[in-house]
Amino acid sequence: MKRNFSPNVTIEQLMKKKYNNITDLYVSGRIRFCNNKVCLFDEEYEIELKGIKKEDFVEYSFVGLKGNWDSNYSCLENCVVLFYKNLEMSVHNSNIPEAQFILQTKKMTAVKRRAIMINYIQKYMNSKDFLLVQTPILRIQPEVSNIKQLETTTQNNVYFLRTDPEEYLKRYLTAGFEAVYEVSTNFRPEKPDDTHLQEFTSLECYRRFWSLNEAIHFCYDLIKYIIKEINGETCITFNEYSIDFSLPINTVDFSSIMQQHAGVNLDEYKNTEDLVQYVIGKGWWSGTGGKADKFKRTWIEWIFDNKILPNIKKPTFITGFPIELGISAKGIEKGESLRAELYLPGGFELAHLYENIIDSNELIERYSDRLKYRIANKISEVNLDEGLIESTKLGMPPLAGVAIGLDRLLQVINEDEQIGEGLLFPREGFE
């Protein structure tokens, strides 16, 4: 067995006739037995081997071969084995992810599609004059959010892993950049399930002087572009619903959809107590039993999650979120905010959009409310984000942003039941 074996062609190149008529072909892959044939496979491609005996190999072993290509029969002739790596354990009895990919090579398609998706995203963002930037993953203090962040410890310090890059991206615009984006890795301490990962990837972008409506159109056009480039059409099936992204954008006001599906007119429930009595009187829910029940946000979110989202039947941008759910979105009249969310059938959240608060006093007030809600949910008290507040004082320009969950977008494109199919190790250490 020679260890200086070096391939000069791939199985894919042979199948697609992109090997430039090389006479002596050196190709590598794994052995598979197909009826009475011996085949070589790599990723989702497979070729038959001539001159190789089945009894000389253990199936799924890794080999490097020299041979001649017969394009008429899509096989490699006159095969000579130059490298052979036998298995030390059975592929069928192994629990590691690699074994599943060896047995089900179609899983590799999702990994390749993920790479292609990110490629197209970067191409699209560049065409719209967004600048690719990088923001810190580690923070010296927690974010002011309703999430207890994951931590990592060094010899002298505790750092907090970001849940998103939004606050730093906004500060790029204060510095003078017109439009920036990042394809970022983020972390949230959620148990992985069909729609959540603890470590996930998002696209987040901001442009100065964008309106929420412009951000909505940009978001929809980007998603439509990616789906069409990868699938060849804008139609997909998701959650048993047929979705056509070539159709016009569907937007619905938050108050309207609450009235339609829950019979709740938020104008009639100005205080928390009235809304609490309505929900309990309907027999829907009795609250958390904790201090968070004193906040109107708790009850609105429960109604929205349980009575509204399951009734969504087509891609819908819900706009005009109540100020209690505005998070970092600019407040407007009637107690609403310039926040929107894109949901797919069944209430599958795909994108988050908003016009940002640029007034320091409004930002301090909103962050203070977020901090109170965080403490009510028994999450530790933290300092407000002084960097972001100071950035608004320095003259942060009007801006809006879009955040899209890329693992979820790929799940939609592939019509997968479970998130993470484009990753080899989406739940490593959790299963």
Beta strands, then each sheet from edge to edge (+ up, - down):
strand 1: 25-34
strand 2: 37-42
strand 3: 45-49
strand 4: 62-70
strand 5: 75-85
strand 6: 131-132
strand 7: 138-139
strand 8: 151-153
strand 9: 158-161
strand 10: 179-187
strand 11: 199-208
strand 12: 235-238
strand 13: 241-244
strand 14: 251-253
strand 15: 316-319
strand 16: 339-344
strand 17: 348-355
strand 18: 399-405
sheet 1: 1+ 2- 3+ 5+ 4- 1+
sheet 2: 6+ 10+ 11- 18+ 17- 16+ 15- 14-
sheet 3: 7+ 9- 8+
sheet 4: 12+ 13-
end
